[in-house]
Amino acid sequence: MEEIEAKPLSSLTEKSLQTEEASLEKEEPIIVNNSNLVELKNACDDYIQKLFVSKANFRQNNTHTDVKLVLGYLACGFALSGGYYGHKIPFNEAKEETIFVGEFEENDKKHTITIQTNTKRYSDIYNIIYEYIGNEKQNSSIKIRNAKYTLSKSFGNWFDVKGQMDTEKFERDLFEGLEIVKTGNKPHEQ
């Protein structure tokens, strides 16, 4: 019977490590724009993943990456449906100017107020549109009062030269508009 000479395992392991190191050394250098923080971070992140998988013998769990991919595809779907909606419905019809809808009840009266705001292009006039619906129960019937009022003033009435808002003046004007739309009467100036 012929004897086969046994080779030590350590030399095989050393050869495979040297081959891996040689293949890593032959890789192209990583070149990024060093004034772009995002590129620098992405290059480092990619290299960390590569290093831990190839040299540290970790097996990468891709669940986090899969979740990011699914969320990315969902975001693309929302963008696509938003683009389709924008194509079918003109922008000015689609944009909503309502900023507040509120309800208030007192003594069997239900008050609903809707406030919309807008400004015109190249104008410093701020328009506040109040829409009021008041339901009042009288015996077995309900009396409904609808009213609409627009308050239009320059931003200069509420902001100083430094850009600081005069909240007291703004609140006074807002409550004056609310009183007008609720009662139909302009309050007396003091």
C-alpha positions in Angstrom: 0.0 0.0 0.0 1.2 3.4 -0.9 1.5 6.1 1.7 0.3 9.6 1.0 2.2 12.4 2.6 -0.1 14.6 4.8 0.2 18.3 4.4 -0.3 20.5 7.5 -3.7 22.3 7.6 -2.0 25.6 8.7 -0.3 26.0 5.3 -3.7 25.7 3.5 -5.3 28.2 5.8 -2.4 30.6 5.3 -2.7 30.3 1.5 -6.4 31.0 1.5 -5.9 34.1 3.7 -3.1 35.3 1.4 -5.3 34.8 -1.6 -8.1 36.8 0.1 -5.7 39.6 1.0 -4.4 39.8 -2.5 -7.9 40.0 -4.0 -8.8 42.8 -1.5 -5.6 44.7 -2.4 -6.4 44.5 -6.1 -9.7 46.2 -5.6 -10.2 49.7 -7.0 -9.6 52.5 -4.6 -12.6 54.3 -3.2 -12.7 57.8 -4.6 -15.4 60.3 -3.5 -15.9 64.0 -3.5 -14.4 65.0 -0.2 -16.5 68.2 0.1 -19.8 66.1 -0.1 -20.6 64.8 3.3 -23.2 62.4 2.0 -20.8 60.7 -0.4 -18.2 60.5 2.4 -20.6 58.9 4.8 -22.0 56.4 2.2 -18.5 55.4 1.2 -17.6 54.7 4.8 -20.8 52.9 5.5 -20.4 50.6 2.4 -16.8 49.8 3.3 -17.8 48.9 6.9 -20.3 46.4 5.6 -17.8 45.0 3.2 -15.1 44.7 5.8 -17.2 42.9 8.4 -18.5 40.4 5.9 -15.2 39.6 4.2 -12.6 40.0 6.9 -14.4 39.6 10.2 -16.4 36.6 8.9 -19.8 38.0 9.9 -22.9 37.1 8.0 -25.0 40.2 7.2 -28.6 40.3 8.1 -30.4 42.1 5.3 -33.8 42.7 7.1 -33.0 46.3 7.7 -32.1 46.8 4.1 -35.2 45.0 2.9 -37.4 47.2 5.1 -35.7 50.3 3.6 -36.3 49.0 0.1 -40.0 48.3 0.7 -40.5 51.8 2.2 -38.7 53.2 -0.8 -41.0 51.4 -3.2 -44.0 52.5 -1.2 -42.7 56.1 -1.4 -42.4 55.8 -5.1 -45.9 54.5 -5.3 -47.2 57.5 -3.3 -45.2 59.9 -5.5 -46.6 58.2 -8.6 -50.2 58.5 -7.4 -49.6 62.1 -6.3 -48.3 62.9 -9.8 -51.3 61.2 -11.4 -53.6 63.2 -9.0 -51.8 66.4 -9.9 -52.2 65.6 -13.6 -55.9 65.0 -13.3 -56.8 67.8 -10.9 -55.5 71.3 -11.5 -53.2 72.7 -8.7 -55.4 75.6 -7.7 -58.4 73.4 -7.3 -56.5 70.8 -5.3 -54.7 73.1 -2.8 -56.7 73.5 0.3 -56.5 76.8 2.2 -58.5 75.7 5.3 -56.3 76.0 8.3 -58.8 75.4 11.2 -62.1 73.7 11.7 -63.6 73.9 15.2 -66.8 73.2 17.1 -68.1 74.8 20.3 -71.2 74.1 22.3 -72.9 76.4 24.9 -76.5 76.3 26.2 -77.9 74.0 23.5 -76.2 76.0 20.8 -73.6 74.4 18.5 -71.1 76.7 16.8 -68.9 75.5 13.9 -66.2 77.7 12.5 -64.0 77.1 9.5 -61.1 79.4 8.9 -59.3 79.7 5.6 -56.3 82.0 4.8 -54.7 83.1 1.6 -52.4 85.8 0.1 -52.1 87.0 -3.4 -48.8 86.8 -5.2 -46.6 89.9 -4.7 -49.0 91.3 -2.1 -48.5 91.7 1.7 -52.3 91.5 2.3 -53.3 88.5 4.5 -56.9 87.4 4.0 -58.6 85.5 6.8 -62.0 84.0 5.8 -64.3 83.0 8.5 -67.2 80.6 7.8 -69.7 80.2 10.7 -72.6 77.8 11.2 -74.6 78.2 14.3 -77.3 75.7 15.3 -79.7 76.8 18.0 -82.5 74.5 19.4 -85.8 76.3 19.9 -88.5 74.1 21.2 -88.8 71.3 18.6 -87.0 73.1 15.8 -83.4 74.0 15.0 -82.5 77.5 13.8 -79.4 77.5 11.6 -77.4 80.6 11.0 -74.7 80.7 8.3 -72.3 83.6 8.0 -69.1 84.4 6.2 -66.7 87.2 6.9 -63.3 88.1 5.4 -60.7 90.0 7.3 -58.0 91.5 5.1 -55.0 93.3 6.5 -51.3 93.9 5.7 -48.7 91.7 7.5 -47.3 95.1 8.6 -50.1 95.4 11.1 -48.9 92.4 13.0 -45.1 92.4 12.5 -42.5 95.0 13.3 -39.4 95.9 11.2 -37.4 93.2 12.9 -40.0 90.5 12.1 -41.4 90.2 15.6 -45.1 89.4 15.8 -47.4 91.6 17.9 -49.5 88.7 19.2 -51.9 91.0 21.2 -52.8 93.0 18.1 -53.2 89.7 16.0 -55.4 88.1 18.7 -57.5 91.3 18.9 -58.1 91.2 15.1 -58.9 87.5 15.1 -61.5 87.8 18.0 -63.0 90.8 16.3 -63.5 88.8 13.1 -65.0 85.9 15.2 -67.4 88.3 16.9 -68.5 89.8 13.5 -69.1 86.4 12.0 -71.0 85.1 15.0 -73.3 88.2 15.6 -73.2 89.9 12.3 -72.4 93.2 14.1 -69.1 95.0 14.1 -68.0 95.7 17.7 -67.5 99.3 18.8 -64.0 100.7 18.7 -62.8 101.8 22.2 
